[in-house]
Amino acid sequence: MKRIALALGIALLLAIPTLATETVVSTHAVLGEFAQVIGGDAIEVITIIASGFCPAHYDLSPSDLVAVLDASLVLYSGFEPWMDTLLDAVESSATVLQLPGSWNTPDSAISKVEAIRDALSARYPDLSSDFATNADAYIESLRTLGATLQDEAESLGASSIAVVCMEWQASFVSWLGFDVAVTYGLPEGLSLQDLVRLTADGQNAGAVLVIDNLQSGISFGAKLAHEVGAVHVVLSNFPGAMPGTATVLDLFTQNAEALFTAVEPIE
């Protein structure tokens, strides 16, 4: 039914005249922020999915379809199950850039920034120098913050602290230096048997934290932390979904500080 409704919506929208604009459409806030920082005033960025929503469960709206129709560049990660259907159905001249993989560390974020810089430069070559300058400044901010956070984690002895971690946060937690002893997947696919198994694995590893991901749901992680006897810590994958995380740089900082605060009493 969703595919039928989507097809009908697209058919109606194709009949509506649209104005050509220099617009970048991003499926989520992370890629949208990268594009806006690089593009500055030269582009308008429209982000489809609010940061509090799980991208896999998002339902497209008519305004999303109009945005893609008018876009010059479309950015997406690949985990949006509706994106291929939308792109196949909408006749757009936009450059489409898929950026798969994690952005949860400064290093992985930098790779996304560089790819978006290159795509914008190819689309608007006259502005490539400005895009490069903006990207370089942002990359330097990411590297500086990354070094600061890793130094703090090392001073807390993160490498000797075993944790259980939702797999969508594992790259960030490992990058900080924590010992990710056990990981688990989407809670909606986990059973009571999984809870028992993960509890045993966490206890055997001496895990002191269970690190959850806000967007995938946190009730399973809370139960697991209780069973393991560990502190439950909730991190976010997207800026804007938790207080103090307006930007990706803020997100990295707040996620790291949540972990540091949780382990300080242990230390």
N, C-alpha and C positions, 0 to 999 in steps of 0.2 A: 504493500500500500504506500509506503514512504516513497518508493521509486516512482510510482504512478503520480503521486502528488507533486514530487519534484519535477517530473517531466512536464506536467500541466503548468506548473508555475513558471518554468523556463519558457514554455511556448508563449505564454501571455506576455512575459517580460520582453521577449524578442520583438514583439510587435510594438513596443513602446520606444520612441526615439530617445536616445541618451546622448549626453554631451561628452565629448572627448576631454578627459582630464588627465593630468600627470599624477596618477594615483598608484600607490603600492598597497596591495591587499595582503595581509598576513593572517594566517589562520589563528595564531595565538600571540600573546603579548611579548614573548621573548624575541621572536623574529621581528615583530613590529617595532620594538624598541631599537634593535640593532639598525633597522632600515631608517628610522627617524633620526637617530644620532648621526648616521653617515650622510643621509640626504639633506638634513637640515630644512631650511625654508624652501628648498627647490622641489620638494615633494610633499604630498599629503599621504599619510598612512592610515589605513582603515584596518582595524583588528576585528576579526569575526568572533572569536570565542572569548568571553570574559574569563578572567583568571580563576574564578572559583568553580568553573565547570570542568568536568572531565571531557576532553576533546572527543573521545570515542562515543560519548553519549549525547553529543550536541545535535540539536535539530536545526537545520538551516531555516532562515527567514527570508522573505522576499527582498529585504534590503541587502542581504548577503549576496543574493544572485545579481542584483543591480550593481553592487560594488565590483564583483568579478567581471561583469560585462564591460565596465568602464575602466578596468585596471590597465596599467602599463606593465606592471610586474606583479606576479602572484608568488608568494612565499608559503611553503608548507613543509611539514616534517615527514609525513608519510604514514603516521599513525591515525590520521583522520579518515575513517572508513568511507565517508561520503565524498571525499575530495575527487577521486578519480571519476566517479559518476558525474559530478558537477562539471569538471573540466571537459569531459567527453561531450556533454550536452550543450554547453555554452560555447557559441562561436565567438571567440575573443582573439584579438591580436596580441594579447599580453605575452610577455616572456614569463614562462613558468619555471620556477626554481625549487626543486625538492632538496631539503637539507636534512637528511636522515641522521639519526644518532643523537647522543646526549649533548646538551649545552650546559650541564650542571657543574662544570668546573671552568675556571678562567681559560685554561688551555683549549677546551672544546668550544667555549664561547668565541674565542679568537678565531678559530677556524670558520665559524659561521659568519662572523663579521667580515672576514676576508672574502668569503664567497659572495656575500651580498654587495660588498664594495665593488667587486669585479662585475657583477651583474648590472648594477646601476651604471657603472662606467661604460659598459658595452651599450646600454640603452641610451645614455646621455653622454657621449664622449666629450662634449664641450665642457662638462662639469667634472670630469674625471679627477682633475687636480684637487678640487674642493673635496670631493668624496674621499680621496686618499688622505688628505690632511685631517679630516674629521675622524676617519677610521684609525689613523695612527694615534691620535690623542686618546681615543677610547681604548684602544689596545694597551696603551701605556698604563691607563688607569686600571685595567683588568690585571695586568702583570704586577703592578705595585700592590694592589689589594691582595692578590694571591700570595705574594711573598709574605705579607704581614700576617695573614691568616695561618699560613703553614708554620711560620715561626712561633706563633702563639700555641698552636696545636702541639708542636714539638716540646715547648716549654712545659706543657701539661702532661707530657708522656703519653700522647695519644697512641703510639705504636704498641703500647702494652695494655691497651684497653680493648677488650673483646666486646663486640656488639652483634646484635641481630638486626638486620636492615631490610626494609622493603626494597626490592631490586631497583626501583626507579630512583632511589637516592644513594645506591651503593657506590656509584662512581664518585660522587661528591665526598662521601664519608671516607672512602679509600684514599682519595686525593689528599684529604686533610691529614691522613696518616693513621687513622684508626684501624684496628684489626677487625675487618668484617668477616666474622667466623661463620655466620649463617645468613642466608637471604631467603625471602619469600616473595611470592608473586601477588597478583591481584586478589584481594580478599574475597571477591565474589566467586572465585574459582576454588577456594580452599574449604576443606571440610573439617569436621571434628577430629578425624584421624590426623589431618595435617597439623592441627593445633597441638595434639599430643606429641607428634613427631618433632615439631619445631621446638616445643617446650623442652623435650629431652636433649635435643641438639644444643639449644641455648644454654641449658644448665651444664651440660658436659663441657662446653667451651668456656664456661665461667663468664658469660656475657653479663655486663652490668647495665647496658642500655638496649632498648628495643626502639629502633628508629623508624618512624612511620612517614608516609607521604600523604599530605592533606587531600590532594585531588582524587586519590584512589579509595578514600574512606579510611577511618581511623579506629573503628570499633574493634576490628580483629586484632590490630596491634596492641590496643589497650588490654584486651584479654590475655594476649600472649605475654605482655610485660608482667601482668599480675601473676601468671602461672610460673614464669621464669624467676620472678622475684627481682625484676630489673626496673629501671626508670624508663618511663614511656616518653619519648621525644618526638614531636611532630614537626616535620620540615615541609616546605612548599616547593613545587617545581616551577611556579610562575610568580612573577612580581605582582603586587597589588592584592593578593588574596589574603594576606595576613598583615597586621599592623607593622608599620616600619619597613615595608618592602615595596616601596613605590617604583624602584628601578631594579635592574638585574644586579647591579653592584650592591644595592641595599639587601637584596635577596641573599646573595652569598654571605654578606656580613651577618645578617640575622640568623640564617641557618647555622653558621659556624658558632655564633654566640649562644644559640640554644643548646648546642652540644657542649660547649665549654662550661656553661652554667650548670648543666646536668652532671658533669664529671667533677667539678670543683669540690662539692661536698664529699665525693668518694675519695679524692686525693687527700 
